[in-house]
């Protein structure tokens, strides 16, 4: 149920049937015509730019057209008790009480699905995919929560979503990780000093992994790295992924699928992908120009396989092989995405860290080439998180082992606060996470403020011996809203539009923004009742108006739907 779409369709249908009367030779399928919430100063429910859009393309004065449209709508429907022409030709609409009640009752009757827009598409969302060389740090948390909430949002709209983690368990970094564990084992078993090397991982968690491997492999001597490498790699990755999965679970996140890069390589998937691109003439042997900017001393002009990614909008063609002829990381990634395409996903979404911006064009080009432009890849970059405590910034560095882990963060603040606050700004801008602020019990702490609004509503219903889930149907003779309730109702009507926009643009941050605004309106109403008897909800233990009860119930419905998508709890008491 979306009153903006419903009323826009109603109006455009009327205009289409009467286009000759309006002298409209070109409707342009009503492209660019919108129905929105008007600014507060106009005190109307809906606003449309239809007169301005159609006036422009038909070279008709928009105000004159607006007058004719207004008369036409009044003759063809009784759903609006007032229509106003504003500014250069905007049409503002006020719904009749009958229509308001109809829409309120629809929400009350369909509380579980309010805001849902049935879609039924097939998505693969790959997110986190942190290198399996240790526990998650705070930088991973933002992308993890973004990906998880985006999946919840798309599922809410009826889509099929697979949440996937790409395990980068192949290459030099894994060898260095296994070597770090090996040296810690030698330190524990043979008292050989661990010497910190440039490519080694010295964190305390490496010692814990080493101890677990020793315990579970008592017959292994671990004297020679090469001889023990296969076992070390397997065991080290197992315990590292256990750490990562544990961190994710504490954040309320569970993936549907873990995809191994090693399996990809061992299954010859890279060769298969390259051969497919060769067949389509998108890969050929050739030479690349030297990299721009700073001179790479190791670069040399070498004939190699090159993907013609410029055919698909990339800035330059991309090497599929290194100087020694081995596959590049990009080649492995191309094979991985061919696997996604072959699994028949309609939409692919990759959630990337801030350091992967330069990688987007090439992998998007690869998906276009592999799918003959039929599968859409959308890469969403989550910018850095800056941590503050006591007014001072925290630093993090994974290789040194001196980093703020997800577990460290969870020891400071709860899961709900982390999930809500990590989405409190758009993913493409940096986020300041202030420990002190998220622990406050005030309006400055958005997650507390939204949770507190629901707790207040729950306490109100308890005091009336009512259940939030009880069926409540309004009748015309019961309907009477004050100015604050009208404002709240209009905000509630915006919920389906918020869901629609957040889903279409992959912008889940719109949900906490909206919930905070709705909670603020409710808290202001509560405070107004303490100041002015006319706005008090309850008199002598009874609700003053059944309409008021309905509006408050609507607030609880939207907050429950929104917080469920965010994966944030709603306490009934605080």
N, C-alpha and C positions, 0 to 999 in steps of 0.2 A: 504494500500500500504506500503510494507516494503521491501526495496531493499536488505536487508540482507537475509531475508527469500527467496525472489524470486530468487536471484542469487545463493544461496546455493542449492535450489531445482534444479535449472537449471544444476549446476555442478554435483551434486550427481546423477541426472538422466543420464547424459553423462557417468559418471564412472560406474554406474550400468550396462549400456548397453555394456560397453567395459571392464568389469572386467577380462575376460579371457586374453585379449590383455595386460592388466596391471599385470597379474599374481596375482590377488587378490582372494584368496580362501575364505577369510572371510571379509565381509563388516560390520558385526555386526550392521546392520541397520543404519550405519553411526553414531552410538552412540558416543557422545563426539566431533563430528565434528562441528565446529562453523564458522560463518562469522562475522567478527567484523570490527570496524574502526581501521586502522593501526596507529601507532604512527606518529606524525606530520612530523618527519624527513624523512619519506619514501615518502611523497607526492603521496599517492595512495588513491583510494576511498574505497576499500574493502581489507580485508585480511582473509585468511582461514588457519586453521591448518590441513586440510584434509590429506596432505602428511605425516605429523608426526603421526597422529592417525592411518591411514591405514598401514603406514610403520611399526609401532610398532607391531600391531596385526598379520601382515603377514610376519614379520621378513625380511623386505626389507629396504634398505638404504633410508631414507626419501628424501634426496636430489636427488637421482637417480629416485625415484618415482615421485618427483615433476617435473622433466624434462619431463618425459613421459606424466604426466597429463597436463602440460602446452601445449605441442604439440597437445595433443588430444583435449583440449578445443579450441585452435585456429582453428583446422580443423572443429569443430562442431558448432561454433557460431562466429558471427562477432560483438558481443556486447562489446568486450573489445579491446581498442586500444593498450593496453600494459599489459603484465603479467610479473611479476618479482619474482624470487626466492630469499628469504631473510633468513638470519640466518641459522638455522639448517634444514630448509625446508618449511618455511612459503611461501604461495603463495599470492602475492599482486596484485590487479587488478585495472586497471584504465578504467572506462567506456568511450565509444565513446561519442562524442558530441551528436550524434543522441539519444543515450540512456539517456543521461543527460536531454536533452530537453523533451523526452518522460516522464521521471519521474517528471520533473518540471511541465509540463502541467497537469499531473494526479493530482498533489497536488492543482494546481490552479483551476481545474475543480471540485474537491471534497474537497473544503476547510473546510466544516463543519464536515467532518468525517475523516480528515487526522489523522492517528495514531490509529484509531479505529480498534479493532480486535473483530469481532462479537463472542459473547460467549453464551448469553441466558441461564444463570444459575440463580438459585434462592437463594438469600442470606438473612440472618437476621443478622444485625449488631446492637448489644446492646452496647450503649455507654453513657457516663455521669453517669446515675443511681446514682447520688449523693443523700445521705440521705435527705429526704424532711423535713429538720429541719431548713432551712434558705436559704439565697441566695447563689449562686455559688461563690466559691473563685477561685483564679488564678490557683490553682492546678487542678481544674476541667476543666479549659479552654483548656488545652493542649489535653486531651483526647476527649473533645467535638469536637474540630476542626479536630483532627486526624480522628475520626469516621465519621464526616460529609464529609470530603474531600475523604476519602476512599470510601464512598458511591457514591459520585459524579464520582469518577474514575471508579468504577465498572459499574455504570449506563452508562457512556460514552461508555463502551465496549458492551453495549446491554444487560446487566444483569438486572434481577428484584431484587430490593433491598428494604427491609423494615428496616427503622431506628427506633429502639425501645429503650424505656427508662423503666427500671425496677424500680418501685416505692417501696422502702423498707418501707412500711407503717404499719408494724406489729412488735410487740416486745417491749422490755423495753425502747429502745431509743425513740420510739414514745410516750410512756407513760411519759417519762421524759420531752419530748418536750411539750406535752400537759399540763403537770404540770407547766412548766415554764411560759407558756401563762396564765394559771389559776392564778398563783401568781401575774403576772403583772396586770391582770384584778382586782384582789383583791386590789392591790396597787392603781389603778386608781379609782375604785368604792368606796373602803372603807378605803383608806389611810393606808393600812397595808403595812409595810415596806417589800420590796423584799429582802430576805436574800439569798445571793449566796451560793448554795449548790454544792457539788462535781459533781453531775450528771445533773445539771440544765444548761440552755442556757441563759446567761445574756445579749446577744447582743441587741443593740438598735432596731433591726428589730422586736424583740419579742414584744416590746412596741407597735409598729405600728400594728402588727397582733392583739394584744389584743384590741386596739382601734377599729379596724374594726369589730371584733367579738361583742364588746359591742354595736356598732352602728346598726349592722344587727340583733341583738338578744336582743331588748330592754326589752322584758318581762322575760328574763332569769335572775335570781338573782346571779348565780355563787357563792353560799356560801359553797357548798360542792363539793369537787373534784370528788368523786366517782359518785355522782348523775349527774354531768354535763359532765362526761368523754366522753361519746359517742358523744355528740354535740361538745365538745372541740376538740376532735380528728378530726372529720370531717371538722370543720371550720378551724382549725389550719393548717391542711394538704392542704386544698383548697388554703389558702392565701400563704402558703409557696411555693406550686407548681406554683402559679401565679408569684411569685418572680423569681423562677428558669426559667420558660418559658419565662418571659420577658428578663432575662439575655441572654438566648440562642438566642432569636430573634434578640437582639441587635448585637450578634455575627454572625448573618446570618444563624442560625441553627433552623430547625423545624423538630421534630420527627413525624413519621407516626403513632406510636402506643405507648401508655403508659399502662404498664402492672402492675396491683396492686398485691402486695404480700398478702394483706388481702383477696382479692377475691380468691386467690389461696388456702389459708387455709380454708376459709369458704365453698369453693366448694369441700372440701375433696380431693383435688388433691394430697396432700402428701400421704395419705393412698393408693390412686390408684397407685402412682409411686412405693411405697414400695412393694405393692402386685405384681406389674409387675416384679420387681427385685427378689422378693421371688420365683415367679413362674419359673424364669429362674435360680434359685439357686445362685443368686448373693448377696442375703441378707439372713443372718441367725442370730440366737441368739448366743452370745458368750461373751468373755471377751477381752478387749484390754490391752496391756502392758502399764505401766505408761509412761507418756511423758518423752522424753529424755531431758537431761540438767537440768535446774533449777527445784527443787521439788515443785509441786503444792500441797499446804496443803489441798485443798478442794478435791483433787483427791482420789477416793476410787474404789476398784475393784467391779464393778457392772455388772451384766448380762444385756445385752442390744442388740438391733438389730444393726448388723454391715454389712456394704457394703464391699464386697471383691474386693476392688479397685486394689489390687496388681495383680489381674488377667489381668488388663489392663494397667500395667506399672507404677502404683503408688508405692511409697516407703513403704507404710503401709496401712492396711485396715482402714476404717473410720467409726466412730460412727454415727448412725442415730438418737440416742436418748441421752439426757442429763441424769445426775444421777437421776433426779426426774421422768424420763420416758417421758418427753415432747420432741418434735422434736427439733433437732439441726437446726441451720441456714442452714447447708449443706443439710439437708433433704428437707427443703423448696426450696432450689436452685435446687435440683435434680428434684423436681416436676415441677418447672418452665421450666427446660430444656426438660423434657418429653413433656410438652405442645408445645415447639418449634419443637421438633421432629415430633409430631403429626400434626403440621401445614405444614408438607411436605417441609420444607426448605432443600436444598441440602447442603448448607454450613452455619455454624454458626460462627460468629466472636464476641468475647467479648473483648471490650476495657477496660482494668483494670488500676487502679492506682498502684503506685510503692509498696504499702503495701499489694498487693494481689498476689505477685509472688508465695508464698507458697501454694496458693489455686488452681493453674492451673492444676496440675496433677490429683487431685481428681475429679474435675468437668469434665475434659476431659475424664477420665475413666468412669464417670457416663454416658456421652453422648454415648460413645462407647457401653456400656452395654445396654442402653435404645434403641439404634438403630440397634443393632446387627452389629456394626462396619460399618454401611452404611452411617451415617452422620458424617461429619468432623467438629469438633470444633477447632477453632484456637483462642488462647488467645493472645492478643497483649498488652503488658504493656507499659504505658507511664510514663517515669521517671519524677522526680521532676523538677519543674520550680523554678529557683532562680532569684528573682527580684533585680535589682540594680538601684539606682537613686542617682545622685551626688556622685557616687563612693561608696555608702553605701548600704548594703543589707536591704531589707524589710523582716520582719518576719510575719508569719501568724499562727493563732491558732483558729480553728472554735469554740471550746467550750467557750473560754474566750470572744469571740465576737470581739477580736482584730485581725482581719484578713484582708488581701487585697482581696476585692471582685472583681468579674468580672466587676461590675459597676465602682469601683475605677479605674480599669485598663482602661476601656473605656473612663473615664474622662481625662486620661493622653494621650492616643494615640488612633487613629481611628481603626475601625474594620479591615480594609485592612491590616494595619501593624501587628495587633495581629494575624490574620489568617496566613499571610505569615511567620512571624517570629516564630510562634509556630511549624511550619513544617520545620524550617530551619536546624534542626538536626534530626537524626534518633530518633524514639520514645523511643528506648531502652537506650539512654544516657541522662544524665541530661542536662538541657537547661538553659543557662544564658540569661535572658531577661533584657537588659539595656535600660531604658527609654530614656536616652540621645541619644543613638546611633540610635534608630528607629525614632527619630525626625530629624535627620540630612538629609540634601539634598545633599548627596554625594554617591560615589561608595561604601562606607562602610555601607550604608543602602540598602540592597538588594531589598526590595519592591519598594523603590523610584527609584532605578536604572532601574528596569524592566519597571515600569510604565512610566518613563521618555523616555525610548527607544521607546515605542509605541506612546507617545505624539510627539516625534521628527518625527517619520514616518508619523503620521497624518498631521503634519505641512508641511512636504515635499510634500505629495500628494495634500494638499490644494493649495500650491504654484504652482502646475502644473495643477490645476483645474481637478484633477483626483480623483476618488472614490476608496477607498481600496477594495470595493466589485465588482468593474467593472471586466468583463471578460477580461482576458489577455492570449493570446495563442502565444507561441514562435515558430518561424520558424528557420530552420537551418541557413539560410543566415543572421539571426539577432543575432545569438548566439556568444557572445564573453565575457568571464569572466576573470577578473584579479585575481591575486593570493589570495587576501583577499576575494573576492567573492567565489572562489572555497572553501576556508576554511569555510566560512559561510554556503555554500550549503551542505558541508559534515556534519556540525553540524545539519542542518535542516533534513537531511536524517536520523539522529539518533533518531528523535522524536518518531516514532512508536516503536522502541526498548525500549525507556525510558518508554512509556506507558505500553508495554507488561511486562517488568520487575517489574515496580511499582505495576501493578495489580496482577501478579502472586505471588509476595513476600509480598504483602500488605505493600508497602513502599512508601507512597505518598510523602515523603520528597525528593524523586528523582526529582520531578517536579520543585520545586523552585530552587534546585541546577542547573538543566539544564537550566531553563529560565534565571538565573543570568549569566551563561556562554554564552548563546546566546546573551543576552543584552550587555555583555562586548565586544563581537566580533563586534557588530554593533556600539557601541560607539567609539571603537578603529578605525573603518573604517571612521566614521564621522570626528574624530579628524585628521586622516591621510589626508582627503580631505582638511582640513584647512591648512595643512602643505605642501602638495604636489599637484600641479594642476592636475597631472595624475590620482589622486584618487578622484577628485571632482565629485559629482553626477550631478550637473547642470551647464550648460554653457548658458549664455544669456537667462535665463528663461526656458530652455528646458533640459530634461533629456539627458545625453550624450549617454546612451545606453539603449535600451529596455530590454536587459538582466539584467542590473543593477536594473531597475524598477521591474522586475520579482523577483529578489533575495530579494529586500527590502519588496516586497509584501509577499513573503514566510515567512519572519521574522514576519510580523504582523499577519499572519494566525496562526503560531505556538504559538505566545505569547497570542493571543486571546483564542485559545483552552486551553492552559495551565492555564491561569488566570481564565477562566471560571470554570475549574475543581477545582481550589483552592478557588473559591468563592470570588475573589478579583477583584475590579473594575479597569477599564482601562480608565482614563481620556484622552480625545483627545487634551486637552491643559493643560499645567502646568506652 
